[in-house]
Amino acid sequence: MAAGDSDRRQIEEIKSRIDIVDFLSRYIEVKPAGKNYKAVCPFHNEKTPSFMISPELQRYKCFGCGVNGDIFTFLTEHEHIDFVEALEQLAKEAGVQLEKRGKSRNKHLDILEMINSLAAIYYHKQLKSSAGNKAKEYLKSRDITKESIDSFQLGYAPGGKSLYSHIMTKAKFSKSQLISSGLFGEKDGSIKDKFYDERVIFPIRNSRGKVIAFNGRIMPGIDFGPKYLHSPETPLFHKKETVFGLYKARKALRKEDLAILCEGATDVISCHQNHIDNIVAPLGTALTEEQVQSLSKYTKNILLFFDNDSAGQKAVERGFLICTKVGVNSFAANTGKYKDLDEAVRDNSEFVKKAIKSKQDAFTYLISRKLNQTNLEDLSQYKNFIKYVGILLQHVETADDLSFFLNKVQKLSGIQKNVFSSAVDSIKGGKFRPPSLNNPTPQEDKSDNSQINPLKNFEYYLLGIILQSGKYSLLKSLKIHTKYFSNKTVTSILQAINKLRKKGEVTIELITNEIENDTNLASVFENLVLDSQISHFVENTADINKECEKVYNRIKKEYLEKKRQKLRSQLLLEEENPNSESESINSLSQEIQKLTRRMNKLM
């Protein structure tokens, strides 16, 4: 829902009346951390607090799972309500009278939700009636309980035009509305049910619990039509973004800090019956990047639990590649001797729970299985194995992750890791040089500055300390000059602070106003203000001024070193040139000596 000027005005008024620290204190225990507050994150399992709250920004961010926002986003995520509900609840608390809202939500979507809801109720009633006896017997044969039938609102489509006839008794929907819902088609000018043959129906819900689509499984003994039939793409339903069971699993995903991905709907239902609730399934097709992105809002850990066959291994390979690209941790397990997870959990739920507990990281799982199928003494198989590892690691972008994977494959295979590094370089189409995390130096702007670790980058580190300590006067006392900074983002924020300082007052709110039109600056600024590591340092360091001076000297030294290296290159060229004049050589030598003396003073 896009907020208009009136909405934004009311939202800002509500935020000004409700302090975020006080509000979040009702849900979580918060403790002071310098100018900020910290807490154990309520959205994922952790022991060390990494959830930071800024009373100045009136925002929060968890540096463990990445969730961030204000009182509105917190309430919607924590209570699993939509924005409109959160707005009404917070407005009431703040004593803000909401203006009459126009029809900001697309009325067409409301109608489609209504049609889907009516269809889910109808199918469920059909299953519970005598017409659904055959379907009930089938579900019973799969050990699906009555409680699960009601909990997942499973249904039965008797076929023909039964749903169409029922829907039209509830409201006079237009032909275009019915077809747009995905539940109906048109043939020879006549409307017909999408699920026109006898099928067990599995409703598909979004994260808010609204029915947005259906999956129909043909009844045993019927040999026409596809075995599984999904709703088509609609304005409500985008298959590549949706997983089955998310609404049921969402709380458990956060509680366990793990999302289990399995093959299908019956796997999910059987696991729920055995108290394995943090489980979802793609909708009959290969896992997509969008589905993993959706799950990453709840947890950064995904267990790929697929069948123990070649297709299952391919699914884990695809899952690992996608998880690596998205930036979440992937693990793997398989069903062992069982055909699928549904069969495994029904026969031996303890086996499944043990497999979940003893899960391997997906890379180790894949490499171990691949090595079992490979003869490294055979040159062709050796080359294929090297290429296989290169393909798996093509999306790895950080030095820590790459080092872990390369060390792991070297240990498992006995092949030197530089061989695999070359394979990765080749597949990526160029030399792969991840940033070093062991030698912190100022870096040029990245495409995603918000992810830079300020403790590994002196320019971000210095700016973060100044922002969180509120010692803006250091810009004057240390004579901080932006010419020494290589990062344009840091430079821009420092210039904004200087501009305000010259006007007479600097606050987080005023800096925010100065940079709010640049989304990249605003994102980096917010991360630095909330950064938990900097907060810990500011909170536990007696002499902030001295630390800032030391860091600024390091920045200047890096700048001077680059300048000196450039002069040395020029001097080398002059010395090798027989036509060079001695004055030019002497001048360069003197400049290098001056820079060296300046650098020595900074040590």
C-alpha positions as CSV (number, residue, x, y, z in Angstrom):
1,M,0.0,0.0,0.0
2,A,1.5,3.3,-1.1
3,A,1.2,6.0,1.5
4,G,-0.1,9.4,0.2
5,D,0.8,12.8,1.7
6,S,-2.0,12.5,4.3
7,D,-0.9,9.0,5.3
8,R,2.7,10.1,5.6
9,R,1.7,13.1,7.7
10,Q,-0.3,10.9,10.1
11,I,2.5,8.2,10.3
12,E,5.1,10.8,11.2
13,E,2.7,12.3,13.9
14,I,2.2,8.8,15.4
15,K,5.9,8.1,15.4
16,S,6.6,11.5,17.1
17,R,4.2,10.6,19.9
18,I,5.3,7.0,20.6
19,D,9.0,6.5,21.6
20,I,10.4,3.4,20.0
21,V,12.4,2.4,23.0
22,D,9.4,2.5,25.3
23,F,7.3,0.7,22.7
24,L,9.7,-2.1,22.1
25,S,10.3,-2.5,25.8
26,R,6.8,-4.0,26.1
27,Y,7.9,-6.9,23.9
28,I,11.6,-7.4,24.6
29,E,14.1,-6.5,27.4
30,V,16.2,-3.6,26.3
31,K,19.5,-2.3,27.8
32,P,21.4,0.9,27.3
33,A,24.4,0.7,24.8
34,G,26.0,4.1,24.6
35,K,23.5,6.4,22.9
36,N,21.6,3.4,21.7
37,Y,19.8,0.4,23.3
38,K,20.4,-3.3,22.7
39,A,18.3,-6.4,23.1
40,V,18.2,-10.1,22.1
41,C,16.5,-10.2,18.7
42,P,12.9,-11.3,18.9
43,F,13.0,-12.5,15.3
44,H,15.7,-15.1,15.5
45,N,17.4,-17.2,18.1
46,E,20.6,-15.6,19.6
47,K,22.4,-15.5,22.9
48,T,24.5,-12.3,22.4
49,P,22.3,-9.2,21.8
50,S,22.7,-7.9,18.3
51,F,19.3,-6.1,18.0
52,M,20.0,-2.3,18.3
53,I,17.5,0.5,18.8
54,S,18.3,4.2,18.1
55,P,16.1,6.7,20.1
56,E,17.5,9.4,17.8
57,L,16.5,7.7,14.5
58,Q,13.5,6.0,16.1
59,R,14.5,2.9,14.3
60,Y,15.9,-0.6,15.0
61,K,18.2,-3.1,13.3
62,C,19.4,-6.6,14.1
63,F,22.9,-7.2,13.0
64,G,22.3,-10.9,13.2
65,C,19.4,-11.6,10.9
66,G,19.2,-8.2,9.2
67,V,15.6,-7.1,10.2
68,N,15.2,-3.4,10.5
69,G,12.5,-0.7,10.7
70,D,10.4,1.5,12.9
71,I,7.4,0.9,15.3
72,F,5.1,0.1,12.3
73,T,7.4,-2.6,10.8
74,F,8.0,-4.1,14.3
75,L,4.3,-4.4,15.1
76,T,3.4,-5.9,11.7
77,E,6.3,-8.4,11.9
78,H,5.9,-9.3,15.6
79,E,2.1,-9.5,15.6
80,H,1.8,-10.8,12.0
81,I,-0.7,-8.1,11.1
82,D,-0.9,-5.9,8.0
83,F,0.0,-2.3,7.8
84,V,-3.5,-1.0,8.0
85,E,-4.1,-2.9,11.3
86,A,-0.8,-1.6,12.7
87,L,-1.7,2.0,11.7
88,E,-5.1,1.8,13.4
89,Q,-3.7,0.2,16.6
90,L,-0.8,2.7,16.9
91,A,-3.0,5.7,16.0
92,K,-5.4,4.8,18.8
93,E,-2.5,4.5,21.3
94,A,-1.0,7.8,20.1
95,G,-4.3,9.6,20.3
96,V,-4.2,10.4,16.6
97,Q,-7.5,10.7,14.8
98,L,-7.0,9.0,11.4
99,E,-8.5,10.8,8.4
100,K,-10.9,8.9,6.3
101,R,-9.0,6.6,4.0
102,G,-9.8,6.4,0.4
103,K,-9.9,3.1,-1.5
104,S,-6.1,2.9,-1.6
105,R,-6.1,-0.9,-1.9
106,N,-7.0,-2.3,-5.3
107,K,-10.7,-3.3,-5.0
108,H,-10.0,-6.0,-7.6
109,L,-7.6,-7.8,-5.2
110,D,-10.2,-7.7,-2.4
111,I,-12.7,-9.4,-4.8
112,L,-10.1,-12.1,-5.8
113,E,-9.4,-12.8,-2.1
114,M,-13.1,-13.1,-1.5
115,I,-13.5,-15.6,-4.3
116,N,-10.6,-17.7,-3.1
117,S,-11.9,-17.6,0.5
118,L,-15.3,-18.8,-0.6
119,A,-13.8,-21.5,-2.7
120,A,-11.6,-22.8,0.2
121,I,-14.7,-22.9,2.5
122,Y,-16.7,-24.7,-0.2
123,Y,-14.0,-27.3,-1.0
124,H,-13.5,-28.0,2.7
125,K,-17.2,-28.5,3.3
126,Q,-17.3,-30.9,0.3
127,L,-14.5,-33.0,1.9
128,K,-16.4,-33.1,5.2
129,S,-19.6,-34.2,3.5
130,S,-20.5,-37.6,2.2
131,A,-19.4,-36.5,-1.3
132,G,-15.9,-36.4,0.0
133,N,-15.8,-39.9,1.4
134,K,-13.4,-41.2,-1.2
135,A,-11.1,-38.3,-0.7
136,K,-11.2,-38.8,3.1
137,E,-10.2,-42.4,2.6
138,Y,-7.3,-41.3,0.5
139,L,-6.1,-38.8,3.1
140,K,-6.6,-41.4,5.8
141,S,-4.4,-43.8,3.8
142,R,-1.7,-41.1,3.9
143,D,-2.1,-40.8,7.7
144,I,-3.4,-37.3,7.5
145,T,-5.5,-36.6,10.6
146,K,-8.8,-34.9,10.9
147,E,-7.0,-32.2,12.9
148,S,-4.6,-31.5,10.0
149,I,-7.6,-31.5,7.5
150,D,-9.1,-28.7,9.5
151,S,-5.9,-26.9,10.3
152,F,-4.8,-26.8,6.7
153,Q,-8.4,-26.4,5.5
154,L,-8.0,-29.3,3.0
155,G,-10.8,-29.8,0.6
156,Y,-12.3,-31.8,-2.2
157,A,-13.3,-30.7,-5.7
158,P,-16.2,-33.0,-6.9
159,G,-15.8,-31.7,-10.5
160,G,-18.2,-30.4,-13.1
161,K,-19.3,-26.8,-12.5
162,S,-20.0,-27.3,-8.8
163,L,-17.8,-24.4,-7.5
164,Y,-19.1,-22.0,-10.1
165,S,-22.7,-22.8,-9.1
166,H,-21.9,-22.3,-5.5
167,I,-19.9,-19.1,-5.9
168,M,-22.7,-17.4,-7.9
169,T,-25.1,-18.0,-5.0
170,K,-22.9,-15.9,-2.7
171,A,-22.4,-12.9,-5.0
172,K,-22.8,-11.8,-8.6
173,F,-19.2,-11.9,-9.7
174,S,-18.4,-10.8,-13.3
175,K,-16.9,-13.3,-15.8
176,S,-13.6,-11.4,-15.8
177,Q,-13.4,-11.5,-12.0
178,L,-14.0,-15.2,-11.9
179,I,-11.4,-15.9,-14.6
180,S,-8.9,-13.6,-13.0
181,S,-9.1,-15.6,-9.8
182,G,-7.5,-18.6,-11.5
183,L,-10.3,-20.9,-10.4
184,F,-12.3,-20.7,-13.6
185,G,-11.8,-20.9,-17.3
186,E,-13.9,-20.2,-20.3
187,K,-14.8,-22.6,-23.1
188,D,-17.3,-21.8,-25.9
189,G,-18.5,-18.8,-24.0
190,S,-19.2,-20.8,-20.9
191,I,-17.5,-20.6,-17.5
192,K,-16.1,-23.9,-16.2
193,D,-14.3,-24.9,-13.0
194,K,-10.5,-25.1,-13.1
195,F,-10.6,-28.2,-10.9
196,Y,-13.3,-29.9,-13.0
197,D,-12.3,-33.4,-12.1
198,E,-12.2,-35.1,-8.7
199,R,-9.3,-33.8,-6.7
200,V,-8.1,-33.4,-3.1
201,I,-7.5,-29.7,-2.7
202,F,-4.6,-28.0,-0.8
203,P,-5.2,-24.3,-0.2
204,I,-2.1,-22.1,-0.7
205,R,-1.9,-19.1,1.7
206,N,0.3,-16.0,1.8
207,S,2.2,-14.9,4.9
208,R,-0.9,-13.2,6.2
209,G,-3.0,-16.4,6.0
210,K,-5.1,-15.3,3.1
211,V,-5.9,-18.1,0.5
212,I,-4.3,-17.0,-2.8
213,A,-4.3,-20.2,-4.8
214,F,-4.9,-24.0,-4.8
215,N,-3.2,-27.2,-5.5
216,G,-5.3,-30.2,-6.6
217,R,-4.2,-33.8,-6.4
218,I,-6.1,-36.2,-8.7
219,M,-8.0,-39.0,-6.9
220,P,-6.4,-42.5,-7.2
221,G,-7.9,-44.5,-10.0
222,I,-8.6,-41.5,-12.3
223,D,-6.3,-41.7,-15.3
224,F,-7.1,-38.5,-17.1
225,G,-5.6,-35.0,-16.4
226,P,-2.4,-34.2,-14.7
227,K,-1.6,-35.8,-11.3
228,Y,-1.1,-32.4,-9.7
229,L,-2.8,-29.2,-10.9
230,H,-1.9,-25.7,-9.6
231,S,-3.8,-22.4,-9.9
232,P,-2.3,-20.3,-12.7
233,E,-0.5,-17.0,-12.1
234,T,-3.0,-14.4,-10.9
235,P,-2.7,-10.8,-9.5
236,L,-2.7,-12.5,-6.0
237,F,-0.6,-15.6,-6.8
238,H,3.0,-15.6,-8.1
239,K,4.2,-19.1,-8.0
240,K,8.0,-18.3,-8.0
241,E,7.6,-16.2,-4.9
242,T,5.3,-18.5,-2.9
243,V,6.0,-21.6,-0.7
244,F,3.4,-24.0,0.7
245,G,3.0,-23.8,4.5
246,L,4.6,-20.4,5.2
247,Y,1.7,-19.1,7.2
248,K,1.8,-22.2,9.4
249,A,5.6,-22.2,9.7
250,R,6.4,-18.5,10.2
251,K,6.6,-18.5,14.0
252,A,8.6,-21.7,14.1
253,L,11.0,-20.4,11.4
254,R,12.0,-17.6,13.8
255,K,12.0,-19.7,16.9
256,E,14.2,-22.5,15.5
257,D,16.1,-20.0,13.3
258,L,15.9,-22.6,10.5
259,A,13.7,-23.2,7.5
260,I,13.4,-26.7,6.3
261,L,12.6,-27.0,2.6
262,C,11.1,-30.3,1.4
263,E,9.4,-31.7,-1.8
264,G,5.7,-31.1,-1.4
265,A,2.5,-30.4,0.6
266,T,2.0,-33.8,2.1
267,D,5.6,-33.8,3.4
268,V,4.8,-30.5,5.2
269,I,1.6,-31.7,6.7
270,S,3.1,-35.0,7.9
271,C,6.0,-33.1,9.5
272,H,3.5,-30.8,11.3
273,Q,1.7,-33.8,12.7
274,N,5.0,-34.9,14.2
275,H,5.8,-31.5,15.7
276,I,8.2,-30.4,13.0
277,D,6.7,-27.0,12.3
278,N,9.5,-25.0,10.7
279,I,9.0,-26.6,7.2
280,V,7.7,-25.3,3.8
281,A,7.8,-26.6,0.3
282,P,8.1,-25.1,-3.2
283,L,5.0,-25.5,-5.3
284,G,5.8,-28.5,-7.5
285,T,8.7,-26.8,-9.3
286,A,12.3,-26.2,-8.7
287,L,13.3,-23.8,-5.9
288,T,13.6,-20.2,-6.9
289,E,15.6,-17.2,-5.8
290,E,12.4,-15.3,-4.9
291,Q,11.3,-18.1,-2.6
292,V,14.6,-18.1,-0.7
293,Q,14.4,-14.3,-0.5
294,S,11.0,-14.6,1.1
295,L,12.3,-17.2,3.7
296,S,15.3,-15.0,4.5
297,K,13.0,-12.5,6.2
298,Y,12.4,-15.1,8.9
299,T,15.8,-16.9,9.1
300,K,19.2,-16.9,7.4
301,N,19.5,-20.7,7.7
302,I,17.9,-23.1,5.3
303,L,17.9,-26.9,5.4
304,L,17.4,-28.6,2.0
305,F,15.7,-31.9,3.0
306,F,15.1,-33.8,-0.2
307,D,14.9,-37.4,-1.4
308,N,18.0,-39.6,-1.5
309,D,18.3,-39.9,-5.3
310,S,19.9,-38.1,-8.2
311,A,16.9,-35.7,-8.4
312,G,17.3,-34.9,-4.7
313,Q,21.0,-34.2,-5.2
314,K,20.2,-31.9,-8.1
315,A,17.7,-30.1,-5.9
316,V,20.4,-29.6,-3.2
317,E,22.8,-28.3,-5.8
318,R,20.3,-25.8,-7.0
319,G,19.4,-24.9,-3.5
320,F,23.0,-24.3,-2.5
321,L,23.6,-22.0,-5.5
322,I,20.5,-20.0,-4.8
323,C,21.2,-19.7,-1.1
324,T,24.8,-18.6,-1.7
325,K,23.6,-16.0,-4.2
326,V,20.9,-14.7,-1.8
327,G,23.4,-14.7,1.1
328,V,21.9,-17.3,3.5
329,N,23.4,-20.4,5.0
330,S,22.4,-23.7,3.4
331,F,22.4,-27.1,5.0
332,A,21.4,-30.5,3.6
333,A,19.9,-33.8,4.7
334,N,18.1,-36.7,2.9
335,T,15.4,-39.3,3.4
336,G,17.9,-42.2,3.5
337,K,16.1,-45.5,2.7
338,Y,12.7,-43.8,2.5
339,K,11.0,-42.8,-0.8
340,D,10.2,-39.3,0.5
341,L,10.0,-37.2,3.7
342,D,6.3,-38.0,4.1
343,E,7.0,-41.7,4.2
344,A,10.1,-41.2,6.5
345,V,8.3,-39.1,9.1
346,R,5.3,-41.4,9.2
347,D,7.4,-44.5,9.7
348,N,10.1,-43.1,11.9
349,S,9.8,-39.5,13.0
350,E,12.9,-39.8,15.3
351,F,15.0,-40.6,12.2
352,V,13.8,-37.3,10.6
353,K,14.4,-35.3,13.8
354,K,17.9,-36.8,14.1
355,A,18.6,-36.0,10.5
356,I,17.6,-32.4,11.1
357,K,19.7,-32.1,14.2
358,S,22.8,-33.6,12.6
359,K,22.4,-31.7,9.3
360,Q,25.6,-31.0,7.3
361,D,26.4,-27.7,5.6
362,A,25.2,-28.2,2.0
363,F,28.6,-27.7,0.4
364,T,30.2,-30.6,2.5
365,Y,27.1,-32.7,1.8
366,L,27.4,-32.2,-2.0
367,I,31.2,-32.6,-2.2
368,S,31.1,-35.8,-0.1
369,R,28.5,-37.4,-2.3
370,K,30.2,-36.2,-5.5
371,L,33.5,-37.7,-4.3
372,N,31.8,-41.0,-3.7
373,Q,30.8,-41.0,-7.4
374,T,34.2,-39.8,-8.7
375,N,37.5,-41.6,-9.4
376,L,40.1,-38.8,-9.1
377,E,42.7,-41.1,-10.7
378,D,40.8,-40.7,-13.9
379,L,41.8,-37.5,-15.7
380,S,38.3,-36.9,-17.2
381,Q,36.6,-37.4,-13.9
382,Y,39.2,-35.3,-12.1
383,K,38.6,-32.4,-14.4
384,N,34.8,-32.7,-14.1
385,F,35.1,-32.7,-10.3
386,I,37.2,-29.5,-10.4
387,K,34.6,-27.8,-12.7
388,Y,31.8,-29.0,-10.5
389,V,33.4,-27.3,-7.4
390,G,33.9,-24.1,-9.5
391,I,30.2,-24.1,-10.5
392,L,29.1,-24.5,-6.9
393,L,31.3,-21.6,-5.7
394,Q,30.5,-19.2,-8.5
395,H,28.2,-17.0,-6.4
396,V,30.5,-16.8,-3.3
397,E,31.5,-13.2,-2.8
398,T,33.2,-12.9,0.6
399,A,36.7,-14.0,1.6
400,D,35.6,-15.8,4.8
401,D,33.0,-17.9,2.9
402,L,35.4,-18.7,0.1
403,S,38.2,-19.7,2.5
404,F,35.8,-22.0,4.4
405,F,34.7,-23.8,1.2
406,L,38.1,-24.1,-0.3
407,N,39.6,-25.4,2.9
408,K,36.7,-27.9,3.2
409,V,37.1,-29.2,-0.4
410,Q,40.9,-29.5,0.0
411,K,40.5,-31.5,3.2
412,L,37.9,-33.8,1.6
413,S,39.6,-34.3,-1.7
414,G,43.3,-33.9,-1.0
415,I,43.5,-31.5,-4.0
416,Q,45.2,-28.1,-3.3
417,K,42.7,-25.3,-3.0
418,N,44.4,-23.0,-5.5
419,V,43.2,-25.5,-8.2
420,F,39.6,-24.8,-7.2
421,S,40.3,-21.0,-7.0
422,S,41.3,-21.1,-10.6
423,A,38.1,-23.0,-11.5
424,V,36.0,-20.3,-9.8
425,D,38.0,-17.6,-11.6
426,S,37.3,-19.2,-14.9
427,I,33.6,-19.7,-14.4
428,K,33.2,-16.1,-13.1
429,G,34.9,-14.9,-16.3
430,G,37.8,-13.2,-14.6
431,K,40.1,-13.1,-11.7
432,F,38.2,-13.6,-8.5
433,R,39.6,-11.3,-5.7
434,P,37.3,-11.1,-2.7
435,P,38.0,-8.2,-0.3
436,S,40.5,-9.0,2.4
437,L,39.1,-9.1,5.8
438,N,42.5,-9.5,7.5
439,N,44.0,-6.2,6.4
440,P,41.5,-3.4,7.2
441,T,42.1,-0.4,4.9
442,P,39.9,2.3,3.4
443,Q,38.0,1.0,0.4
444,E,36.3,2.5,-2.6
445,D,32.5,2.7,-2.7
446,K,30.8,-0.7,-3.1
447,S,27.5,-1.3,-4.8
448,D,26.1,-2.2,-1.4
449,N,27.8,0.1,1.1
450,S,25.3,-0.9,3.8
451,Q,27.0,-4.3,4.1
452,I,30.5,-3.0,4.8
453,N,31.8,-4.0,8.2
454,P,32.9,-0.7,9.9
455,L,35.4,-2.5,12.1
456,K,37.2,-3.6,8.9
457,N,37.2,-0.2,7.2
458,F,38.9,2.7,9.0
459,E,36.8,5.4,7.3
460,Y,33.5,3.8,8.2
461,Y,34.8,3.1,11.7
462,L,35.8,6.7,12.4
463,L,32.5,8.0,11.1
464,G,30.6,5.5,13.2
465,I,32.3,6.5,16.4
466,I,31.7,10.2,15.7
467,L,28.0,9.5,15.0
468,Q,27.4,7.2,18.0
469,S,29.4,9.3,20.5
470,G,28.0,12.6,19.3
471,K,31.5,14.1,19.3
472,Y,31.0,16.2,16.2
473,S,33.5,18.7,17.5
474,L,36.3,16.2,16.6
475,L,35.9,17.3,13.0
476,K,37.4,20.7,14.1
477,S,39.8,19.6,16.9
478,L,41.4,16.9,14.8
479,K,41.2,19.1,11.7
480,I,39.5,16.3,9.8
481,H,39.8,17.0,6.1
482,T,37.7,14.9,3.6
483,K,40.6,15.0,1.0
484,Y,42.2,12.1,2.9
485,F,39.1,9.9,2.5
486,S,38.7,7.6,-0.5
487,N,35.1,6.6,0.2
488,K,32.6,9.0,-1.4
489,T,29.8,7.9,0.9
490,V,31.8,8.7,4.1
491,T,32.9,11.9,2.5
492,S,29.3,13.0,1.8
493,I,28.2,12.3,5.3
494,L,31.2,14.2,6.8
495,Q,30.4,17.1,4.6
496,A,26.8,17.1,5.7
497,I,28.0,17.2,9.4
498,N,30.4,20.0,8.7
499,K,27.7,22.0,7.0
500,L,25.5,21.7,10.1
501,R,28.4,22.3,12.5
502,K,29.1,25.6,10.8
503,K,25.4,26.5,11.2
504,G,25.7,25.9,14.9
505,E,23.9,22.6,15.7
506,V,24.4,19.0,14.8
507,T,22.0,16.2,15.7
508,I,21.2,12.8,14.2
509,E,17.8,14.1,13.1
510,L,19.3,17.1,11.3
511,I,21.9,14.9,9.5
512,T,19.1,12.6,8.5
513,N,17.3,15.6,6.9
514,E,20.4,16.6,5.1
515,I,20.9,13.2,3.4
516,E,17.4,11.8,3.2
517,N,17.2,12.3,-0.6
518,D,20.1,10.0,-1.2
519,T,18.9,6.4,-0.4
520,N,22.4,5.0,-0.4
521,L,23.7,7.7,2.1
522,A,20.7,7.2,4.3
523,S,21.1,3.4,4.4
524,V,24.8,3.6,5.3
525,F,24.1,6.4,7.9
526,E,21.4,4.3,9.6
527,N,23.6,1.2,9.8
528,L,26.5,3.2,11.3
529,V,24.2,4.9,13.9
530,L,22.8,1.4,14.9
531,D,26.0,-0.7,14.6
532,S,26.2,-2.9,17.6
533,Q,30.0,-3.3,17.5
534,I,30.6,0.4,17.5
535,S,28.1,0.8,20.2
536,H,30.0,-1.7,22.3
537,F,33.2,0.2,21.7
538,V,31.8,3.6,22.5
539,E,30.2,2.2,25.6
540,N,33.4,0.7,26.9
541,T,36.1,3.2,25.8
542,A,37.2,5.9,28.2
543,D,39.1,8.0,25.6
544,I,37.1,8.3,22.4
545,N,39.1,11.3,21.3
546,K,42.4,9.4,21.4
547,E,40.9,6.5,19.5
548,C,39.5,8.8,16.8
549,E,42.9,10.5,16.5
550,K,44.6,7.2,16.0
551,V,42.2,6.1,13.4
552,Y,42.3,9.4,11.5
553,N,46.1,9.2,11.5
554,R,45.9,5.8,9.9
555,I,43.6,7.1,7.2
556,K,46.0,10.0,6.6
557,K,48.9,7.6,6.5
558,E,47.1,5.4,3.9
559,Y,46.5,8.5,1.8
560,L,50.1,9.7,2.0
561,E,51.4,6.2,1.2
562,K,49.4,6.2,-2.0
563,K,50.8,9.6,-2.9
564,R,54.3,8.5,-2.0
565,Q,54.0,5.4,-4.2
566,K,52.9,7.5,-7.1
567,L,55.9,9.8,-6.6
568,R,58.3,6.8,-6.4
569,S,56.9,5.5,-9.7
570,Q,57.5,8.9,-11.3
571,L,61.0,9.0,-9.8
572,L,61.8,5.6,-11.2
573,L,60.8,6.7,-14.7
574,E,62.9,9.8,-14.4
575,E,65.9,7.9,-13.2
576,E,65.6,5.5,-16.1
577,N,65.2,8.3,-18.6
578,P,68.6,9.4,-19.9
579,N,67.2,12.8,-20.9
580,S,65.9,13.6,-17.4
581,E,67.2,16.6,-15.6
582,S,68.8,16.3,-12.2
583,E,66.5,19.1,-10.8
584,S,63.4,17.0,-11.6
585,I,64.9,14.0,-9.9
586,N,66.0,16.0,-6.8
587,S,62.5,17.6,-6.6
588,L,60.8,14.2,-6.6
589,S,63.2,12.9,-4.0
590,Q,62.6,15.8,-1.7
591,E,58.8,15.4,-2.1
592,I,59.1,11.7,-1.2
593,Q,61.3,12.6,1.9
594,K,58.7,15.2,3.0
595,L,55.9,12.6,2.8
596,T,58.0,10.0,4.6
597,R,58.6,12.5,7.5
598,R,54.9,13.3,7.6
599,M,54.1,9.6,7.8
600,N,56.6,8.9,10.5
601,K,55.0,11.6,12.7
602,L,51.7,9.8,12.3
603,M,53.0,6.4,13.6
